[in-house]
Amino acid sequence: MTRMVNCILLGREADGLDRPPYPGELGMRIFENVSREAWQKWLAHQTMLINEFRLTPIEPKARKFLETEMEQFFFGKGSKPPEGFVPKE
């Protein structure tokens, strides 16, 4: 049976994640409040951030930046694309 959550991003009940997708308290908050669909939206946004800012995710500074953006994406005012970013159609 699929675990359901009241998704904070989508504003409705949806399928939940199977396990916390990130370590620590932030990972548990995501597990409890974010749906699979919303997590996929974050992964696409994170990929854009990595590409546009030319981040190396193994670097501590880049990981901290992505963690902060992830928290803003789900629980803050949202994570914005870089200035001047134009998505491909």
N, C-alpha and C positions, 0 to 999 in steps of 0.2 A: 504494500500500500504506500502511496506517495505521501510524504509529509507536506502539509500545507502551512503556509505562513501568511500573515497579513503584511504584504510587501510595502515597505516604506517608500520605495521609489515609484512603484506602479499605482499605489493607492488602492489596492484590491487584494483579495486572497488569491494566491497562486502557488504552484509547486515550489517547495523549498529545496534547499541544497541537501546533499547526502551527508556532508561533513563540513566543519568549518574550513573555509577556503584560504585562511590566513592565520598565522599563529597569534596567540595572545588574546587580550580582551577585545580588540578590534575584530578579530576573526570570529569570536563568539557573538558579538553584536550583529555582524553580517549574517552568520548562520541563523540567528533567531529572527531577523527582521528583513531579509532580502531573499527574493525568489530566484529561481534558476534563470528566468528570462532577464531579470535586472542584472544578475551577475554577468550574463553574456554581453549586455550593454556596456558594463564596466570594462570587460576584457577588450572590446572594440575601442573604447575610449582610451584605455591604457595603451593599446598598441599605437594609436594615433599620437599620444603624448611621447612615447618612446621614439617614434620615427621623427616627429617634428622637432623635438628638442635634442635629438641624437643622443639619447641616454644609453648608458650601459648598465643594465639592471643589477649587475653584480657589484657595482660600486656603491658604497654606503650612502653617499650623498644622493645618488639617483634613487636608491631604495627608499630613503626618507622622504624625498619629494613625491614619489609615487604613493607612498603610504598616506601622506597628508592629502594628496589629491583624491585618493580612494575614500578617505573619511569625509571629505567635502562633497564628493559625488553622492554618497548615500545619506549622510547625516547633517550636512551643512548646507551651504547656499549653492552647491553644485560645483563641478570642475569645468572650467572654461577652456576651450581650445586656445592655442597661442594666437596672439594678435596677428591679423592678416591671414589666418588659416582659411583656405577655401576647400571644402570637401570635394572629392572627385564625384562626378555624376555617373 
